[in-house]
Amino acid sequence: MNDYYIESATKSDMDFILNLNQNNMPAVSMLSSDLFLKFLNISDYIKIIKNDDESVGFLIGLFPNKLYDSINYQWFNSHYKSFIYVDRIVVSNSNQNKGIGSYFYNDIKSKYINKVSHLACEVNIKPLNQQSINFHKKFGFKEVGQQFSEENKKLVSLQVFKLKN
């Protein structure tokens, strides 16, 4: 991981983020240019990870009570007062299984461990995203609920990782 570094995403990263997101559907939801621009304004953590100067992944995270209509985000809003919600974490295929997801989550932990109580996310059960399920379990996330989304096309496991008591 010594050649990898994290930096804030900007509008100039839009093509990379949209293309990487699109290439990883249905593991992640659709991301339009309008939604990306909205995320730039409302996200509390919107970062890319680079290897040398090549972008290889991104993560978008939000604190509670943002104007964002994702039903999964809204579920956490109604059940938790203090969290950072990972809307999506995506790593290029050629850079998977190299610790990048853990690198992102450890970065969030170090920034927010004394600011929020939980790191929150959802993982697809239907369609099955076994790689993400395994990753989140290994990192220490625990399931706290399940719900259908996208007109019952997706079933997600709602999960949290406790940052502080």
PyRosetta script that sets phi, psi and omega in degrees:
from pyrosetta import init, pose_from_sequence

init()
pose = pose_from_sequence("MNDYYIESATKSDMDFILNLNQNNMPAVSMLSSDLFLKFLNISDYIKIIKNDDESVGFLIGLFPNKLYDSINYQWFNSHYKSFIYVDRIVVSNSNQNKGIGSYFYNDIKSKYINKVSHLACEVNIKPLNQQSINFHKKFGFKEVGQQFSEENKKLVSLQVFKLKN")
pose.set_psi(1, 4.5)
pose.set_omega(1, -173.0)
pose.set_phi(2, -71.3)
pose.set_psi(2, -17.1)
pose.set_omega(2, 177.1)
pose.set_phi(3, -95.6)
pose.set_psi(3, -1.5)
pose.set_omega(3, -178.2)
pose.set_phi(4, -94.5)
pose.set_psi(4, 144.0)
pose.set_omega(4, 174.4)
pose.set_phi(5, -149.4)
pose.set_psi(5, 154.0)
pose.set_omega(5, -177.3)
pose.set_phi(6, -107.2)
pose.set_psi(6, 138.2)
pose.set_omega(6, 174.7)
pose.set_phi(7, -143.3)
pose.set_psi(7, 161.4)
pose.set_omega(7, 179.6)
pose.set_phi(8, -65.4)
pose.set_psi(8, 138.6)
pose.set_omega(8, 175.9)
pose.set_phi(9, -77.7)
pose.set_psi(9, 148.4)
pose.set_omega(9, 177.8)
pose.set_phi(10, -130.9)
pose.set_psi(10, 176.3)
pose.set_omega(10, 178.4)
pose.set_phi(11, -57.4)
pose.set_psi(11, -31.5)
pose.set_omega(11, -179.4)
pose.set_phi(12, -68.3)
pose.set_psi(12, -13.1)
pose.set_omega(12, 177.5)
pose.set_phi(13, -90.6)
pose.set_psi(13, 0.8)
pose.set_omega(13, -172.6)
pose.set_phi(14, -58.4)
pose.set_psi(14, -48.2)
pose.set_omega(14, -177.6)
pose.set_phi(15, -60.5)
pose.set_psi(15, -44.3)
pose.set_omega(15, 178.3)
pose.set_phi(16, -59.6)
pose.set_psi(16, -49.0)
pose.set_omega(16, -176.3)
pose.set_phi(17, -65.3)
pose.set_psi(17, -44.9)
pose.set_omega(17, 179.8)
pose.set_phi(18, -63.5)
pose.set_psi(18, -43.2)
pose.set_omega(18, 180.0)
pose.set_phi(19, -65.7)
pose.set_psi(19, -45.0)
pose.set_omega(19, 179.6)
pose.set_phi(20, -64.0)
pose.set_psi(20, -41.1)
pose.set_omega(20, 178.0)
pose.set_phi(21, -61.0)
pose.set_psi(21, -49.4)
pose.set_omega(21, -178.5)
pose.set_phi(22, -58.9)
pose.set_psi(22, -39.6)
pose.set_omega(22, -178.9)
pose.set_phi(23, -70.9)
pose.set_psi(23, -11.2)
pose.set_omega(23, -178.3)
pose.set_phi(24, -113.3)
pose.set_psi(24, 12.7)
pose.set_omega(24, 173.6)
pose.set_phi(25, -76.5)
pose.set_psi(25, 146.2)
pose.set_omega(25, 6.5)
pose.set_phi(26, -90.9)
pose.set_psi(26, 12.0)
pose.set_omega(26, 178.0)
pose.set_phi(27, -62.0)
pose.set_psi(27, -28.5)
pose.set_omega(27, 173.7)
pose.set_phi(28, -126.4)
pose.set_psi(28, 160.4)
pose.set_omega(28, 179.7)
pose.set_phi(29, -78.3)
pose.set_psi(29, 163.5)
pose.set_omega(29, 177.5)
pose.set_phi(30, -55.8)
pose.set_psi(30, 143.3)
pose.set_omega(30, 175.6)
pose.set_phi(31, -131.2)
pose.set_psi(31, 111.9)
pose.set_omega(31, 178.0)
pose.set_phi(32, -88.9)
pose.set_psi(32, 166.2)
pose.set_omega(32, 177.0)
pose.set_phi(33, -64.0)
pose.set_psi(33, -36.6)
pose.set_omega(33, 178.4)
pose.set_phi(34, -63.5)
pose.set_psi(34, -43.1)
pose.set_omega(34, 179.5)
pose.set_phi(35, -67.7)
pose.set_psi(35, -38.7)
pose.set_omega(35, 176.7)
pose.set_phi(36, -59.2)
pose.set_psi(36, -45.7)
pose.set_omega(36, 179.8)
pose.set_phi(37, -63.7)
pose.set_psi(37, -36.3)
pose.set_omega(37, 175.4)
pose.set_phi(38, -63.3)
pose.set_psi(38, -44.8)
pose.set_omega(38, 178.2)
pose.set_phi(39, -58.1)
pose.set_psi(39, -38.1)
pose.set_omega(39, 177.9)
pose.set_phi(40, -57.9)
pose.set_psi(40, -31.9)
pose.set_omega(40, -178.1)
pose.set_phi(41, -87.5)
pose.set_psi(41, -33.5)
pose.set_omega(41, -172.3)
pose.set_phi(42, -106.6)
pose.set_psi(42, -15.4)
pose.set_omega(42, -175.4)
pose.set_phi(43, -74.4)
pose.set_psi(43, 145.3)
pose.set_omega(43, 176.2)
pose.set_phi(44, -94.3)
pose.set_psi(44, -15.8)
pose.set_omega(44, 177.8)
pose.set_phi(45, -147.6)
pose.set_psi(45, 106.5)
pose.set_omega(45, 174.8)
pose.set_phi(46, -134.7)
pose.set_psi(46, 101.9)
pose.set_omega(46, -169.2)
pose.set_phi(47, -130.8)
pose.set_psi(47, 154.6)
pose.set_omega(47, 170.4)
pose.set_phi(48, -117.6)
pose.set_psi(48, 155.8)
pose.set_omega(48, 174.5)
pose.set_phi(49, -116.3)
pose.set_psi(49, 137.7)
pose.set_omega(49, -177.6)
pose.set_phi(50, -122.4)
pose.set_psi(50, 149.8)
pose.set_omega(50, 170.8)
pose.set_phi(51, -114.1)
pose.set_psi(51, 112.0)
pose.set_omega(51, -166.8)
pose.set_phi(52, 57.8)
pose.set_psi(52, -116.0)
pose.set_omega(52, 178.7)
pose.set_phi(53, -109.2)
pose.set_psi(53, 8.9)
pose.set_omega(53, -178.6)
pose.set_phi(54, -96.1)
pose.set_psi(54, 124.4)
pose.set_omega(54, 175.8)
pose.set_phi(55, -71.0)
pose.set_psi(55, 131.7)
pose.set_omega(55, -176.5)
pose.set_phi(56, -128.3)
pose.set_psi(56, -4.0)
pose.set_omega(56, 179.3)
pose.set_phi(57, -174.6)
pose.set_psi(57, 168.8)
pose.set_omega(57, 177.0)
pose.set_phi(58, -151.1)
pose.set_psi(58, 160.5)
pose.set_omega(58, 176.4)
pose.set_phi(59, -143.2)
pose.set_psi(59, 135.9)
pose.set_omega(59, 177.9)
pose.set_phi(60, -120.8)
pose.set_psi(60, 124.5)
pose.set_omega(60, -179.2)
pose.set_phi(61, -132.5)
pose.set_psi(61, 147.1)
pose.set_omega(61, -177.5)
pose.set_phi(62, -135.0)
pose.set_psi(62, 142.4)
pose.set_omega(62, 170.1)
pose.set_phi(63, -76.6)
pose.set_psi(63, 172.0)
pose.set_omega(63, 178.5)
pose.set_phi(64, -63.7)
pose.set_psi(64, 160.3)
pose.set_omega(64, 168.8)
pose.set_phi(65, 65.9)
pose.set_psi(65, 33.7)
pose.set_omega(65, 172.9)
pose.set_phi(66, -89.6)
pose.set_psi(66, 158.0)
pose.set_omega(66, 176.3)
pose.set_phi(67, -81.4)
pose.set_psi(67, 80.5)
pose.set_omega(67, -178.0)
pose.set_phi(68, -142.2)
pose.set_psi(68, 124.5)
pose.set_omega(68, -169.6)
pose.set_phi(69, -94.4)
pose.set_psi(69, 14.3)
pose.set_omega(69, 175.4)
pose.set_phi(70, -59.0)
pose.set_psi(70, 128.9)
pose.set_omega(70, -178.7)
pose.set_phi(71, -67.3)
pose.set_psi(71, -28.2)
pose.set_omega(71, 178.1)
pose.set_phi(72, -71.5)
pose.set_psi(72, -43.3)
pose.set_omega(72, 175.2)
pose.set_phi(73, -61.1)
pose.set_psi(73, -42.8)
pose.set_omega(73, -179.8)
pose.set_phi(74, -64.6)
pose.set_psi(74, -34.1)
pose.set_omega(74, 176.9)
pose.set_phi(75, -59.9)
pose.set_psi(75, -47.6)
pose.set_omega(75, 178.8)
pose.set_phi(76, -64.3)
pose.set_psi(76, -37.3)
pose.set_omega(76, 177.1)
pose.set_phi(77, -59.3)
pose.set_psi(77, -36.2)
pose.set_omega(77, -177.4)
pose.set_phi(78, -85.3)
pose.set_psi(78, -12.6)
pose.set_omega(78, -177.5)
pose.set_phi(79, -113.2)
pose.set_psi(79, -17.2)
pose.set_omega(79, -176.9)
pose.set_phi(80, -136.2)
pose.set_psi(80, 142.3)
pose.set_omega(80, 178.1)
pose.set_phi(81, -92.6)
pose.set_psi(81, -26.9)
pose.set_omega(81, -171.6)
pose.set_phi(82, -133.7)
pose.set_psi(82, 109.3)
pose.set_omega(82, -179.4)
pose.set_phi(83, -163.2)
pose.set_psi(83, 165.2)
pose.set_omega(83, 161.4)
pose.set_phi(84, -120.9)
pose.set_psi(84, 124.2)
pose.set_omega(84, -175.6)
pose.set_phi(85, -94.4)
pose.set_psi(85, 125.5)
pose.set_omega(85, 175.1)
pose.set_phi(86, -87.6)
pose.set_psi(86, 103.5)
pose.set_omega(86, 179.5)
pose.set_phi(87, -68.9)
pose.set_psi(87, -38.7)
pose.set_omega(87, 176.8)
pose.set_phi(88, -164.4)
pose.set_psi(88, 144.8)
pose.set_omega(88, 172.2)
pose.set_phi(89, -132.4)
pose.set_psi(89, 124.0)
pose.set_omega(89, -175.5)
pose.set_phi(90, -135.4)
pose.set_psi(90, 133.1)
pose.set_omega(90, 178.9)
pose.set_phi(91, -126.8)
pose.set_psi(91, 138.1)
pose.set_omega(91, 179.4)
pose.set_phi(92, -57.9)
pose.set_psi(92, 147.7)
pose.set_omega(92, -177.3)
pose.set_phi(93, -54.1)
pose.set_psi(93, -41.3)
pose.set_omega(93, -176.3)
pose.set_phi(94, -71.9)
pose.set_psi(94, -11.2)
pose.set_omega(94, -179.4)
pose.set_phi(95, -113.7)
pose.set_psi(95, 8.2)
pose.set_omega(95, 178.1)
pose.set_phi(96, -75.3)
pose.set_psi(96, 156.8)
pose.set_omega(96, -179.5)
pose.set_phi(97, 63.2)
pose.set_psi(97, 31.3)
pose.set_omega(97, 176.8)
pose.set_phi(98, -119.9)
pose.set_psi(98, 11.0)
pose.set_omega(98, 177.7)
pose.set_phi(99, 88.3)
pose.set_psi(99, 8.8)
pose.set_omega(99, -176.3)
pose.set_phi(100, -68.2)
pose.set_psi(100, -41.6)
pose.set_omega(100, 177.7)
pose.set_phi(101, -59.1)
pose.set_psi(101, -45.3)
pose.set_omega(101, 177.5)
pose.set_phi(102, -64.7)
pose.set_psi(102, -36.7)
pose.set_omega(102, 177.8)
pose.set_phi(103, -60.4)
pose.set_psi(103, -45.9)
pose.set_omega(103, 176.5)
pose.set_phi(104, -60.6)
pose.set_psi(104, -51.0)
pose.set_omega(104, -176.3)
pose.set_phi(105, -65.2)
pose.set_psi(105, -36.0)
pose.set_omega(105, 175.8)
pose.set_phi(106, -67.0)
pose.set_psi(106, -33.3)
pose.set_omega(106, 175.6)
pose.set_phi(107, -65.0)
pose.set_psi(107, -44.9)
pose.set_omega(107, 177.3)
pose.set_phi(108, -62.2)
pose.set_psi(108, -45.9)
pose.set_omega(108, 179.3)
pose.set_phi(109, -55.5)
pose.set_psi(109, -46.7)
pose.set_omega(109, -177.0)
pose.set_phi(110, -66.1)
pose.set_psi(110, -31.8)
pose.set_omega(110, -178.6)
pose.set_phi(111, -80.2)
pose.set_psi(111, -33.2)
pose.set_omega(111, -168.8)
pose.set_phi(112, -118.9)
pose.set_psi(112, 4.8)
pose.set_omega(112, -174.9)
pose.set_phi(113, -58.1)
pose.set_psi(113, -31.9)
pose.set_omega(113, 178.7)
pose.set_phi(114, -103.2)
pose.set_psi(114, 9.8)
pose.set_omega(114, -177.4)
pose.set_phi(115, -113.7)
pose.set_psi(115, -33.2)
pose.set_omega(115, 179.4)
pose.set_phi(116, -134.0)
pose.set_psi(116, 158.9)
pose.set_omega(116, -176.4)
pose.set_phi(117, -88.7)
pose.set_psi(117, -25.8)
pose.set_omega(117, -175.0)
pose.set_phi(118, -139.4)
pose.set_psi(118, 149.9)
pose.set_omega(118, 165.4)
pose.set_phi(119, -100.4)
pose.set_psi(119, 126.5)
pose.set_omega(119, -172.9)
pose.set_phi(120, -122.8)
pose.set_psi(120, 146.9)
pose.set_omega(120, 177.9)
pose.set_phi(121, -160.7)
pose.set_psi(121, 172.6)
pose.set_omega(121, 168.4)
pose.set_phi(122, -126.4)
pose.set_psi(122, 152.6)
pose.set_omega(122, -179.9)
pose.set_phi(123, -129.2)
pose.set_psi(123, 135.2)
pose.set_omega(123, -178.9)
pose.set_phi(124, -69.2)
pose.set_psi(124, 128.3)
pose.set_omega(124, 170.5)
pose.set_phi(125, -98.3)
pose.set_psi(125, -38.1)
pose.set_omega(125, 176.9)
pose.set_phi(126, -135.3)
pose.set_psi(126, 114.1)
pose.set_omega(126, -5.9)
pose.set_phi(127, -66.5)
pose.set_psi(127, 147.7)
pose.set_omega(127, -173.6)
pose.set_phi(128, -66.9)
pose.set_psi(128, 129.5)
pose.set_omega(128, 173.5)
pose.set_phi(129, -119.0)
pose.set_psi(129, 76.0)
pose.set_omega(129, -174.0)
pose.set_phi(130, -61.6)
pose.set_psi(130, -36.1)
pose.set_omega(130, 179.8)
pose.set_phi(131, -61.2)
pose.set_psi(131, -43.3)
pose.set_omega(131, 179.2)
pose.set_phi(132, -69.6)
pose.set_psi(132, -39.8)
pose.set_omega(132, 177.0)
pose.set_phi(133, -58.6)
pose.set_psi(133, -47.7)
pose.set_omega(133, -179.8)
pose.set_phi(134, -62.9)
pose.set_psi(134, -43.4)
pose.set_omega(134, -179.5)
pose.set_phi(135, -61.0)
pose.set_psi(135, -49.5)
pose.set_omega(135, -176.8)
pose.set_phi(136, -67.0)
pose.set_psi(136, -36.5)
pose.set_omega(136, 176.5)
pose.set_phi(137, -63.7)
pose.set_psi(137, -45.6)
pose.set_omega(137, 179.9)
pose.set_phi(138, -62.4)
pose.set_psi(138, -35.6)
pose.set_omega(138, -179.4)
pose.set_phi(139, -73.0)
pose.set_psi(139, -23.2)
pose.set_omega(139, 177.4)
pose.set_phi(140, 114.2)
pose.set_psi(140, 11.6)
pose.set_omega(140, 176.7)
pose.set_phi(141, -70.0)
pose.set_psi(141, 149.0)
pose.set_omega(141, 178.2)
pose.set_phi(142, -124.8)
pose.set_psi(142, 138.2)
pose.set_omega(142, 177.7)
pose.set_phi(143, -71.3)
pose.set_psi(143, 133.9)
pose.set_omega(143, 178.2)
pose.set_phi(144, -122.3)
pose.set_psi(144, -0.6)
pose.set_omega(144, 178.7)
pose.set_phi(145, 174.7)
pose.set_psi(145, 172.9)
pose.set_omega(145, 174.3)
pose.set_phi(146, -140.9)
pose.set_psi(146, 151.5)
pose.set_omega(146, 172.9)
pose.set_phi(147, -159.0)
pose.set_psi(147, 155.8)
pose.set_omega(147, 175.1)
pose.set_phi(148, -87.4)
pose.set_psi(148, 150.8)
pose.set_omega(148, 174.5)
pose.set_phi(149, -144.5)
pose.set_psi(149, 175.3)
pose.set_omega(149, 178.7)
pose.set_phi(150, 50.4)
pose.set_psi(150, 56.5)
pose.set_omega(150, 178.2)
pose.set_phi(151, 53.7)
pose.set_psi(151, 45.1)
pose.set_omega(151, 178.6)
pose.set_phi(152, 65.5)
pose.set_psi(152, 15.7)
pose.set_omega(152, 176.0)
pose.set_phi(153, -80.3)
pose.set_psi(153, -24.6)
pose.set_omega(153, -179.6)
pose.set_phi(154, -121.8)
pose.set_psi(154, 139.2)
pose.set_omega(154, 169.2)
pose.set_phi(155, -118.2)
pose.set_psi(155, 126.6)
pose.set_omega(155, -177.7)
pose.set_phi(156, -118.4)
pose.set_psi(156, 150.7)
pose.set_omega(156, 170.9)
pose.set_phi(157, -96.5)
pose.set_psi(157, 119.3)
pose.set_omega(157, 178.5)
pose.set_phi(158, -87.3)
pose.set_psi(158, 124.6)
pose.set_omega(158, -170.8)
pose.set_phi(159, -132.7)
pose.set_psi(159, 151.5)
pose.set_omega(159, 175.4)
pose.set_phi(160, -133.7)
pose.set_psi(160, 153.0)
pose.set_omega(160, 171.4)
pose.set_phi(161, -122.4)
pose.set_psi(161, 122.1)
pose.set_omega(161, -175.9)
pose.set_phi(162, -76.1)
pose.set_psi(162, 122.1)
pose.set_omega(162, 178.9)
pose.set_phi(163, -92.1)
pose.set_psi(163, -36.1)
pose.set_omega(163, 179.4)
pose.set_phi(164, -153.3)
pose.set_psi(164, 164.9)
pose.set_omega(164, 179.8)
pose.set_phi(165, -77.7)
pose.dump_pdb("model.pdb")
